[in-house]
Amino acid sequence: MVLSAPRKIYNNAMPLELVIQSPGREVKTLPLTGDPVSVGRSSAAGLCFPEDGGLSRLHFAFELEGPDWTVRDLGSKNGTFVNGIPLKGRLILRPGDRVTAGHLTIVFSAGTGGAASEDVVVFEGTETFPPTTSTVLTSLAASAQAIRRTVVTDPRGQKASALQALLQAGQVLLENRPLDELFPVILDLAVQAVNAQRGVLMSLEGGALSVRAHKGDAFRISSHVRDKVIQEGASILVRDAQLDAAFKDQVSIMEQQVHTMMAAPLQNGERIMGLIYVDSPSLAREFTKDDLSLLTVMANTAAIRVENARLAEIEEADRRMRRDLAQAAEIQGRMLPAQAPRAPGADVAGFNAPCRTVGGDYYDFFPFPDGRVGMALGDVSGKGMPASLMMMALHARVQVLAEDPSDLAAFMTRLNKATCVNCPGNRFITFFFCVLDGSAGELRYANAGHNPPVLLRASGEAELLEGDGPPLGIFPMAPYGELNARLEPGDVLALFSDGVTEATNAAEEEFGEERLIEVLRRHRDGPAEAILQAVRTALAEFAAGAPPADDTTLVIARRW
């Protein structure tokens, strides 16, 4: 499981900073800009700690001399110590040097801001490490027990229950936030709770870890740490990475001067959703077992909140989709005929029912000034929104091309070329178009791969109007022809999509053409609308409650 990210380049000219740890306060960092920084109880000091009685008014100062930063005692009463040794005069500092005075500890450190890269996390190595005195492994259950029976004690002896930190986190996480805003809040809570300097939160998306929030950058996380957290649900504490055999030789650990680190899973029940990693270069304070327990339980609390937020967003997206689909269905419905036109010598009716909210079937009527009526029925491959969008595009093209019905072969050829331009490679449209002269009984038609319509004679005999062209949207240069038929008084023409003949019942039997023809035969003496309703009733009775697997469209024309 590897996070896909280019490696960061370490820059030896990293900016320098002071890492400040004072009793009762969070660890703070102060970038060094070149100006001297004095420390003491006086308000005139650059770093003022009036409550620290162990400090003099002006106790010591950091000063830049040439390329080097130095520390100098300012005649303090209680003295200044560097790495535990009393400071005499001025001393050139090296990254990692620890300056103490009174109750104050300040570490001279190389910051991370100069690491040049666009990326945040790199997983390194496949090493394993045996448990050492510097490494602690725990679980969510063990951490929860530890939180219940212990309290965290700060250096001044003031007891602040870990439960209070969790309560504060719970209150903050109760606020309704979008998921993208929630991740930084969780990370900030975790960093503050364990007094870390840096941290990164990653979520597990599709089997890979994705950075969702970070404080700092250029994180190098051991692959073993990642796998322990993600695959085993373990929480890991490394008290001193500079001493631990598994980490002390890693170049990145030395470059970033990582001193202490922890990682805990974002775990909700048995599901691991990501991890939180925090570290600190500060020698002033190393993470403890209590910190690890607190981070682990807080990560669990956060994971529950993330899951709830994710589910809420899914529900909201589902509501928006249903609303959009309802509007799309309304728009699509308006493209279908509101009512059938009146045609001299003939009676026509049409019906459409998508198997989903929107569908890919299309039918239309085109009454011409001379009394003839055009009838169209198309079926886009597939279902749902993609098919619906293609249906609406087909509707627009047919509306333009059907204005001139004089040459149906040319009409179908032009329609196919226009469809091929924008039709995806895995889609096509079957389409039938005809023009009926009810007074003369003449029928002209062109078929682009569609189900052959049924022409039921008044005598009860049935014919299928076969076509000679492929579906639209496959071959741009496909040829199409115009064919002819004749309707005598009492003859019935039925155009239908395969949702009619391929409708199935609970026994997986198809309705089929024979059943359709039989229904037409029994009701052929009625008007077109009555015949259409008879077919719909027969389909419903045949399906017996089984949901339709495809869109259903039917057009009936009967000559008087």
N, C-alpha and C positions, 0 to 999 in steps of 0.2 A: 504494500500500500504506500505509494510514493506521491508526494505533492509535486506536481509538475511546476517547476520554477527554475529559472536560470540561477546560477550561483552568484552570490555577492562577492565583490572585490574588496579586500581589506585595504584601507588607506592608512599608512603609517602617520600621516599628518592629522590624526583625529583630534578634535578639539578637547581641551582639558576642562575639568569641572571639579567642584568640591561636592562630596556626598556628605550631608550633615545629618547626624543622629543626636538628638537631644532628648532628655527624659520627657515622656508624656506627649511627644510630637511624632508626626510621621517622618520618615526619611525624606529629606529634600535634597535637590541638586541645585547648584549654582554654577552656571558656566563662567569660566574665567575669560575676561575680555582684554586683559592687559592692565587694567587699573588695580591698584593695591586694594586688598580687602582686610580690614581690621576686624578683630573679634573681641567682645567684652560685654560688660553690663551697661555701659554708657550708651545713651541714644546717639552719640556721635560716632559709634562704631558701625562699620558696614554691616556686620552681623551682630545684632543686639539680642542678648539673652538676660534681661533684667532680673528674672526670677532665679538665676543660677548663682547662689551665694559663693560658690567656689571660684568664680571668675573675678578678676580685677576689672576696674572700669574700662581700661584698654589693656587687654591681656596679651594678645599676640597678633601678628599680621602676616598675610601672604603677599609677596611682592615679586615683581618680574625683574630679573637682572639679566640683560642680554637675551639669550634664547631660553633661559632657565627660570622656573618658578622657585622661590625660596620661602621659608617660613622663619620668622624672627620673633623672639620673646620681647615684649615691650616693658620689661621690668615688673613682671607680675609678682604678686605676693606668694602664690602657691605653685608657681612654675608651670612650664609647658613640656609635654613629653611627645617624642616622635618614636613610634614603634616601641613604646615602653621605656625609652631612654630619655633622661632629662636633656632638654635643649639648651645648649650653650652657644650664644651668639646666633649666627645665621646658618641655615642648612639648605642645600639644594635638594629639592624634592624629586622623587621618582614615582611614577604611577603605582598606586597601592600603598604608599606610605600613610601611616595612621597617626593623626595628630590628636592628642587628648589634653584637655584642661578642664578643671572643675568636674561637672557631670556631662561634659560635651565631648563628642567624638566626631572628627572630620577626616574623611579619607580623600586623598588627592588621587584623582582618577582620570583615565582617558575615556571620554564620552563616546557614544555610539553615533552621534549625529554626522560624523564625517564618512561613514561607510557608504560608498557610492554604489547604489543600485536602485532599481524600481521595485525590488521584491522584498519580502518580509521574512520568509521562513525557508530554510534549507535543511533537509534531513540528511544526516551524515552517518556513514559507517554501519556495519552490521554487528558490531561488537556486543558481547554479553558481559555482564559484570556480576561477580559473586557478591552476596551481601557483605558489607563491611560496616565498620563503626560509623562511617559517614553516610551510608545509604539506608533508607527506611522504606519498606513496602507496606501498604495497608489496603484495606477494602472499604467499601461504603458502609457495610454493616459494622465493622470494627470502628470506623470513624464516628458513626452515630452513637455507639456506646461510649466512646471516649468523650464526645461532646457532652453527653448526659452526666458524666461523673467528674468532669474536670472543669476548671476555670482557667483562663489565661491570665497570668500575672505579669504586669509590666515592670520595667526596671526600678520603678520607684515604690513598688510594693502595692500599688493600687490594683484591686481586682476588678477586671471587666469581663463579665461572662461572655463566652463565645455565643451563648444563646442570644445575647443582646445584638451581636453582630448579625446573626441569622435573622432575628426579628426585624432589624432595620432593612436587611436585604429583602425580606418577605414583603415589607410595606412598600418598598420602592418598586418591587417587581409586580405588585398588584396593579400599578398604574397601567392603563391601557396604552400600549405603544405598538407601532408596526414592528415586524420582525427585524428589519434592518436597523431600527433604532434601539432595539432591545439588546442586541449583542454588545455594543459598546458600553451600555449601562451595566451589564453583567460583568464585563471585564473590569470596569472601574471599581465595582463593589468588591471583586475578588482581590484586586491589587491593594485597595485600601485596607481590607480586612486583615491581610497577612503582612502589611507594611512592605510590599515589594516595590521595586523601582521600575520594572518592565514587565510586560505580559503580552500574551497573544491568545486569542480564542479562535479555534478552528472547528468547523462543523463537517460532519461526514456526509458527503453528497455523492451518490452513485459510486461508492467504494473508494473515493479519494477525499483527502482532507482539503478544505477550502478555508482560507483566512477570512474571518468575518469581522474581526476587530483586533487592533493591536495598539499597544503603547510602547513606543520604541520600534526598532527594526533590526535587520541583520541577525535574526535569531538562527542559531545552529542547534538543532535538537537531535539528540542521538536517535537513530532508527530503533534501537532497542527500547529506549524510553517510550517512543511512539507506539511500538507494537505491544509493550506491556500494558499500556493504558487502553489502547483501542481493542486489542484482541482478548486481553484477560481482565479488563476492567480494574486494573490495579492502579493505585495512586503511589507516586514515587517522590521521595525527598532525598536530595543529595545535599548534605550539610555543607561540605567544603569540596567543591569541584577541583580546586587546585591541589588537593591532597588525595582525592579518590583515584585509585589505580585505573579505573575505567575511563576517566575524563582528563586527568592531568596532562596527558601527552597529546590531546587534541589541540591542533593549532588554533582553531576557532575559539576554544575555551580560553586559551592564553591571550589571544588577540582582544577578545571582548572583556577579559578579566572577570569572567563570571565566577563568583565566589560560592553562591548558594542558589539552588533551584528546586522547583517542585512542578509536578504535572499531575492532573486529576481528570478523570473522565466526566464528560457531560452524560450522565447515566440516568435513565428513567426506567425503573424496573430492570428488566434484563436487556433493554435496548441501550446501546452506547451510541450517542449522537455526535460525539466530537470530543474535544479536550480543551482544558485551560492549562497554559504553561506560564509560570512566572519565574523570574530570577532576579538576582541583584549582584552587582560587583562590590557591594559594600562589605568591608571587613567589620563595620561597626556592629552588625547584627546578622546572625545566620538563622535560617528558618528552623523551626522546632517541630517535634511530633504533634504538638497542639496545633501549630499552623497547618500542618498537613491534614489533620482531622477537620479543621475548620474549612479549608479549601475544598476538601472532598465533599462535605455535606452541603456547602454552598453551591458547588457545581451541580449536585443532585437537585437542589431546589431550583437552580436556574434551568436545568434540563426540563423539569416539569413545566416551568413557565414557557420555555421555548416551544415545547410540544403543544401546549394549549394555544399559544399564539399562532403556531403553524396550522393547527386545525381550524382556528378562527379564520385565518386567511384563506384556507381552502374552502371553508363554508361560504365566505364572502365572495370568493371567485366563482363558486358554484351558483350563488344567487345572481351574480351579475351575468353569468352565462345563460341561466334560465331566462332572465329578463331580456337579454339580447336575442336569444332564440325566439322568444315570444314575439318580439318586435319584428324579427326577420320573417317569422311565419305570417305575421300580419301583412308585411310588405309583399311577400310571395303570394299570399292569397289574393291580394288586389291585382296581381298580374294575370290571374286566371279569370275567365269570363264570369261576370256577375250573373248573367242569364244567357240562355241560348237565343240566337236571332230567329226571326221569322223568315222562312224561305218559301217562295211559291212552289207548290207541289210537293213539299217535303216537311218533315217534322224532325227537329234535332234536339239533343240533350247531352250534357256532359257532367262528369263527376271526377274528383280527385281527392285522395286521402293519403298523406304521407305516413310512413310507418314510424317516423320520428317526428320531432317538432317541425322540421323543414325537410323537404325531399327533393328528388331529382327528376320527378315526372313532370311533364308539361303538356297541356292541351290548350287549344284556342280555336275560335271561330272567326272567319273573315267574310262578312257579307259584302258582296260587290253590287254596284249600282244596277247592273242588268238582272239582278235577282238570283244570280248564282251565289253559292256559299262555299268558302274554303274551310277545310277542317284539318287541323294539325295535331299530331300526338308524338311526343318524344320521350325518351327514357335515357337519362344520363347514367353511365356505369357508376356504381357505388351508391352511398347513402349519406344522409346528414348534410352538414354545412358545405363541404366541398362540392357535392353534387348540386346543392341548391344554388351556389354561386354560378356554376356552369349552366344550370337551367335558366337563370336570369339573363346570362349573356346570350344564350340561344334565343330566348324570348325577344331580346332587343334586335337581333339580326333578322329573325323571321318577320318581325313587324315591318321592317324596311323592305325586305325582298318580296314579301307577299303582296305588295301593292300592284305588281304586274304578274298575273297568273297565266299569261299567254303561253309560256314555254316552261313547263315544270322540270324538264331535264336541265335546262340552263339555270333555273332557280335552284335546284338541288346542288348543282356543280358549284355555283357561287357560294352557297351556304357552307358546303364542305371546305372550300378553300379558306373562307373566313374563320371557320372553326379550327382548322389545322394550325393556324397561326398562333393561337393562344391555348390550345388544348394540351395539357400535360401528357407525357408519353404513356402513362398508365391509365389514361381515361379515354373514353369514346362515347358517342351518342347514337342510339338508334332512333330513326325518325321516319314518320310517314306523313305525307301531305297529299291532300286530294281536293278537287274542285267538283262540286255536285251541281248540276243543273236539274232542279227538281221538276221543272215543267217538262223538259224533254227527256228526262231519265238518263242523261249522259253523265258519266263519271270518269274524270281524268285523274291519274295519280302517279306518284313517284315514291319509291320505297328505298330507304337507306338502312338496310340491315334490320328492320323492325319486324316484330311478329306479324305475320300476314293477317290482315283483318278478315273477319268472317262476313261473307255476303250470303245471307239466308233468303232464299227465294220464298215467295208467297206459298208455293207448293210444299215447303218444308225441307227442300233440298238445300245443302250448304256448299259453298265454294270458298276457297282461301285465295286472297289476292296476293300472290307471290310477287316479290320484288326482284330487281336485278343489280342492286348497288350495295356496296359495303357500308358499314356505319360511318358516321361523320367523325372527322378528327383523326383518321389513321393515314390515309393516302391522299395527299393534296391533289394529285392528278387523276383520281378515280373517276371513271365515267358513270353517268347515270342516265337512265332512259325514262321516257314518259309512256305509261300504259293506259289502257282504256277498258271500261266495263259499262254495263247498262243495268239500270235499276228499273224494274217494272213496278206498277202499282202494287203495294203490299209487300215489296221486298224490304228487307232490313239489313243495314250495314253496321257492323260493330267494330270500332277501333279500340284496342285495349293494350295495356302494358303487361309485362310478364308477371306483375304482382297479382293479376287476376287469375291467370291459368296456373301459376306456380304457388298459389295459396295452399297451405297445408293444414291438415287437422291434427289431432293429438296422436294419431297413428302414423303420422308422417306421409300420408297420402296427399297427392296433388289434386287440385280441383280439375285442371286439365281442359283441353279444348272441347272434348266430347260433352262434358257437363255444361260448359258455357253454351254450346250449340243447342243442347236440349232445353235449357232455360229460354233461349231466344225462340226456339220452335214453339214452346208452350204459350208464350206471351206475344207472338208476332202480330197478332191482330190488334193489340193495344197501341196507344201513342208512344212516342219515343221515351218520354219521361217515365211512363209506367213500365216499359221494358227495362229501362236502366234500374229502376227501383227493384224490380224482380231479380235482376242479377245480383244486386247488393244484398238482398235478403237471402238469396241462395248461398252466397259467399259466407255470410255471417252464420247461417245454420250449419254449413259444412265445417267451418273452422271451430265451431262450438266453444268459443272463448279463447282459443289459441291465438297468441299475438301475431299480427302480420309480420312477415319477414321482409317485405318489400313494399314500396309505394304502390298504390292501387289507383289506376286511372282508366276511365271508360268513356267512350263517346258513341252515341247511338244516333243513327239517321234512318228514318223510315219514309219511303215514298207513299204518298196517298194513292 
